[in-house]
Structure formats: structure tokens, C-alpha cells
Amino acid sequence: GGARTRAPVVSAVRVTGVPATDRVAVDRRVKLRAGQRLDFHRWQEDRDAVEAYFHARGYREARVRVVREEDRGDPDSLAVEYRVERGPLARLSVQGFALSEDARRDIEAAWETAVFDGFLAEDARSRVLEALAGRGYVRPLVRVEVRLEGAGEERVKTLHVESEHGEKFTDQEIIDH
């Protein structure tokens, strides 16, 4: 058999880009510690846990990158850095109808993986159209707008969804047409 390489030892763990108010809570979610062997699954779980922390607090666009820095003096040692980009606080604003909790959660979950605002807006629009069609509104007018307000730590991104239902149809009326 071939020589099996051992995972390097973690010399340091750093989390950057985190506001002071979240420091303790975020550090508590990072399980990887200096002195341990690097475990890919553990640092992936840490990354996911830190991202989930910010998503749960309304920062739907939060992203965490893991950067490994090899120790130049020791090839069996490296530092791990979790780089947090928190992004703006995300708000979902709905006018003209009541959005179900399920539909709201679906839109918020889609927001967490949206690549850019145009995809987010189109995804939200199609989810709202689907929800309204399920209630018998087959030709609603749905407008979606993404607004970014504020600066720095105070930035807020609002996904504003507005609907004019139009006429409600029953299953029988749709079949008859």
C-alpha cells in the first residue's frame, strides 16, 4: 500500500468579519480548535453553522469562506480562517395579500442561495404566483422589487412583493371555460 498522509495540525483558528456583538455566539459555533488535526467535515460543519447563525438573524445573504494558510515553517501545520461576509439585513415586505408561513419560508430559503437580485426577484415572483393560483387567483398582477437602503453595518435589503389578485376562479369555473 501507499504511504498515507496525515491531516495537518491546526495551528490557529480565526473568524473574521464578525461584528463585536456577535463574536461570542459565533465563536461558540466553531468547533475546530488549534492543536487538532484538520478535519474537512468539521470545518464544513463550522462554516455551515456560522452561516446558519446569520441567516437565522435575518442576514439571508451571509456567506462564509474557509481559507487555509499553510505554516511556512512547518508543512504539517496550518491556520484556518472563517471569513464572514454578513451582507445586509434582509426584509420581506408583502402587500395586497397574506403570504403563508410556508411560502415565506420558501422565499427566505431561496434568498440564502440566490446568486443575484434578479434571480431572487424572479424566484419570489413565481412562488407568489404559484401560491395565489392555489387559492384560485389564476391571473394576478405580481410586482417584485429589490431595494437596498442604508450604508455599512446598517444596510437593509428589502424584497417588496405586491399583488393585485384579480378575479377568483373556482375549479368548476376553470373547467367550464
C-alpha positions as CSV (number, residue, x, y, z in Angstrom):
1,G,0.0,0.0,0.0
2,G,1.0,3.6,-0.5
3,A,2.1,6.0,2.2
4,R,-0.9,7.5,3.9
5,T,-0.6,11.2,4.6
6,R,-1.8,12.5,7.9
7,A,-4.0,15.6,8.1
8,P,-2.1,18.7,9.1
9,V,-2.4,20.0,12.6
10,V,-4.4,23.3,13.0
11,S,-2.1,26.0,14.4
12,A,-4.7,28.7,14.7
13,V,-8.4,29.2,14.1
14,R,-9.6,32.7,13.2
15,V,-13.1,34.1,12.4
16,T,-13.1,37.5,10.6
17,G,-15.8,39.9,9.5
18,V,-18.0,39.4,12.6
19,P,-19.4,42.4,14.5
20,A,-18.4,42.5,18.1
21,T,-22.0,42.0,19.2
22,D,-22.0,38.5,17.5
23,R,-18.4,37.5,18.4
24,V,-19.2,35.2,21.4
25,A,-22.1,33.5,19.7
26,V,-20.2,32.9,16.5
27,D,-17.1,31.6,18.3
28,R,-19.3,29.1,20.2
29,R,-20.4,27.6,16.8
30,V,-16.8,26.9,15.7
31,K,-15.8,23.5,17.0
32,L,-12.4,23.2,15.2
33,R,-9.6,24.1,17.7
34,A,-5.9,24.8,17.4
35,G,-3.9,21.6,18.2
36,Q,-6.4,19.3,16.4
37,R,-5.8,17.5,13.2
38,L,-7.7,19.2,10.3
39,D,-11.0,17.5,9.7
40,F,-12.7,18.6,6.5
41,H,-16.2,17.6,7.8
42,R,-15.7,19.6,11.0
43,W,-14.7,22.8,9.3
44,Q,-17.5,22.4,6.8
45,E,-20.0,21.9,9.7
46,D,-18.4,25.0,11.4
47,R,-18.8,27.1,8.1
48,D,-22.5,25.9,7.8
49,A,-23.2,26.7,11.5
50,V,-21.8,30.2,11.3
51,E,-23.7,30.9,8.0
52,A,-26.9,29.5,9.6
53,Y,-26.4,31.8,12.6
54,F,-26.5,34.9,10.4
55,H,-29.3,33.5,8.2
56,A,-31.5,32.9,11.3
57,R,-30.9,36.5,12.3
58,G,-32.2,37.9,9.0
59,Y,-28.9,38.2,7.1
60,R,-30.0,36.0,4.3
61,E,-27.0,36.8,2.1
62,A,-24.4,35.9,4.7
63,R,-21.6,33.9,3.2
64,V,-18.6,32.2,5.0
65,R,-15.5,31.2,3.1
66,V,-12.9,29.0,4.7
67,V,-9.3,29.8,4.0
68,R,-6.4,27.6,4.9
69,E,-3.0,29.1,5.3
70,E,0.0,26.7,5.4
71,D,2.6,27.4,8.0
72,R,5.8,28.1,6.0
73,G,8.0,26.7,8.8
74,D,6.0,23.5,9.3
75,P,4.5,21.6,6.4
76,D,2.4,19.6,8.9
77,S,0.7,22.7,10.3
78,L,-1.8,25.2,9.0
79,A,-4.1,28.0,10.2
80,V,-7.8,28.1,9.4
81,E,-9.7,31.3,8.8
82,Y,-13.5,31.6,8.5
83,R,-14.1,34.8,6.5
84,V,-17.6,36.1,7.2
85,E,-19.4,38.4,4.7
86,R,-22.6,39.2,6.6
87,G,-24.3,41.2,3.9
88,P,-27.3,43.4,4.5
89,L,-30.2,42.7,6.9
90,A,-32.9,41.1,4.7
91,R,-36.6,42.1,4.9
92,L,-39.5,40.6,3.0
93,S,-42.4,43.0,2.5
94,V,-45.7,41.8,1.2
95,Q,-48.7,44.0,0.1
96,G,-52.0,43.1,-1.3
97,F,-52.4,39.5,0.1
98,A,-51.4,37.3,3.1
99,L,-48.4,35.2,2.3
100,S,-48.5,31.8,4.1
101,E,-45.7,30.9,6.5
102,D,-44.6,28.1,4.2
103,A,-44.4,30.4,1.2
104,R,-42.5,33.0,3.3
105,R,-40.0,30.3,4.5
106,D,-39.5,29.1,0.9
107,I,-38.7,32.6,-0.3
108,E,-36.4,33.2,2.6
109,A,-34.6,29.9,2.0
110,A,-34.2,30.8,-1.7
111,W,-32.8,34.1,-0.7
112,E,-30.0,32.4,1.2
113,T,-28.8,30.7,-2.1
114,A,-29.7,33.4,-4.6
115,V,-26.7,34.4,-6.8
116,F,-28.0,37.9,-7.7
117,D,-31.1,40.1,-7.0
118,G,-32.7,39.4,-10.5
119,F,-32.8,35.7,-9.8
120,L,-34.2,36.4,-6.3
121,A,-36.9,38.6,-7.6
122,E,-38.0,36.2,-10.3
123,D,-37.9,33.3,-7.9
124,A,-40.1,35.2,-5.4
125,R,-42.5,36.2,-8.1
126,S,-43.0,32.7,-9.4
127,R,-43.5,31.4,-5.8
128,V,-46.2,34.0,-5.2
129,L,-47.9,33.3,-8.5
130,E,-48.0,29.6,-7.6
131,A,-49.4,30.4,-4.1
132,L,-52.1,32.6,-5.5
133,A,-53.0,30.1,-8.2
134,G,-53.5,27.6,-5.5
135,R,-56.1,29.9,-3.9
136,G,-57.9,30.4,-7.2
137,Y,-56.3,33.6,-8.4
138,V,-55.1,32.5,-11.8
139,R,-54.3,35.9,-13.4
140,P,-52.9,38.1,-10.6
141,L,-50.6,41.0,-11.2
142,V,-47.5,40.5,-9.1
143,R,-44.7,43.1,-8.9
144,V,-41.4,42.4,-7.1
145,E,-38.8,45.0,-6.4
146,V,-35.5,44.7,-4.5
147,R,-34.4,47.8,-2.6
148,L,-31.1,48.4,-0.8
149,E,-31.1,51.2,1.8
150,G,-28.6,52.4,4.3
151,A,-24.8,52.0,4.5
152,G,-22.2,49.9,6.2
153,E,-23.5,47.8,9.1
154,E,-26.9,49.5,8.8
155,R,-27.7,48.2,5.2
156,V,-31.1,46.7,4.7
157,K,-32.2,44.9,1.6
158,T,-36.0,44.7,1.2
159,L,-37.7,42.3,-1.2
160,H,-41.0,44.0,-1.8
161,V,-43.8,41.9,-3.3
162,E,-47.1,43.5,-4.3
163,S,-50.1,41.7,-5.7
164,E,-53.4,42.7,-7.3
165,H,-55.3,39.4,-7.2
166,G,-57.9,40.0,-9.9
167,E,-60.8,37.7,-10.1
168,K,-61.0,34.5,-8.1
169,F,-62.0,31.3,-10.0
170,T,-63.4,28.1,-8.6
171,D,-62.3,24.8,-10.1
172,Q,-65.7,24.4,-11.8
173,E,-65.4,27.8,-13.5
174,I,-62.0,26.9,-14.8
175,I,-63.3,23.6,-16.2
176,D,-66.3,25.3,-17.8
177,H,-64.1,27.8,-19.7
